[in-house]
Amino acid sequence: MGPLLTAFAARRAWKRVPWAVVLQAAIWLVKQGRDRLNKLTPAQRRELYDLVRKSHGRPSNLTPRQRERVRALVRKALLD
């Protein structure tokens, strides 16, 4: 696969990320997932809360780096 095709495939895959599900999971964690949130450090919990508030439920309100950080924090809270 050439680099152009690889870059194209990566962009298409990124667009298929179910952002609504990721943000809903983050909102659930903030509201009801206290036991799961306790898996995060206080600084990580605060960061997640701030990012969810900043997004207002819309991933486009976050930078790509912030969206990746939300995904990483949610994944850590749910899976670790």
ZIVENQUI-V728376 format. One record per pair of residues at least 12 apart in sequence whose ideal C-beta (glycine too) atoms are under 10 Angstrom apart, sorted by the first residue. I is the first residue (numbers start at 1). GAP is how many residues later the second one is. If there is no record, write none. Layout:
i | gap
I | GAP
I | GAP
//
This chain:
i | gap
14 | 50
14 | 53
14 | 54
17 | 42
17 | 50
17 | 51
17 | 54
19 | 36
19 | 38
19 | 39
19 | 40
19 | 41
19 | 43
19 | 48
19 | 51
19 | 52
20 | 37
20 | 38
20 | 39
21 | 53
22 | 37
22 | 45
22 | 48
22 | 49
22 | 52
22 | 53
23 | 28
23 | 29
23 | 32
23 | 33
23 | 34
23 | 35
23 | 36
23 | 39
23 | 44
23 | 47
23 | 48
23 | 51
24 | 33
24 | 50
25 | 45
25 | 46
25 | 49
25 | 50
25 | 52
25 | 53
26 | 22
26 | 23
26 | 25
26 | 26
26 | 29
26 | 31
26 | 44
26 | 45
26 | 47
26 | 48
26 | 51
26 | 52
27 | 25
27 | 28
27 | 30
27 | 47
28 | 46
28 | 50
29 | 16
29 | 19
29 | 20
29 | 23
29 | 44
29 | 45
29 | 48
29 | 49
30 | 15
30 | 18
30 | 19
30 | 21
30 | 22
30 | 23
30 | 47
31 | 21
33 | 41
33 | 44
33 | 45
35 | 42
36 | 38
36 | 40
36 | 41
36 | 42
36 | 43
36 | 44
37 | 12
37 | 36
37 | 40
38 | 39
39 | 37
39 | 38
39 | 39
39 | 40
39 | 41
40 | 33
40 | 34
40 | 36
40 | 37
40 | 40
41 | 35
44 | 25
44 | 28
44 | 29
44 | 32
44 | 33
45 | 28
45 | 32
47 | 19
47 | 22
47 | 23
47 | 26
48 | 21
48 | 22
48 | 24
48 | 25
48 | 26
48 | 28
48 | 29
49 | 24
50 | 16
51 | 15
51 | 16
51 | 18
51 | 19
51 | 22
52 | 18
52 | 21
52 | 22
54 | 12
54 | 16
55 | 12
55 | 15
59 | 12
//
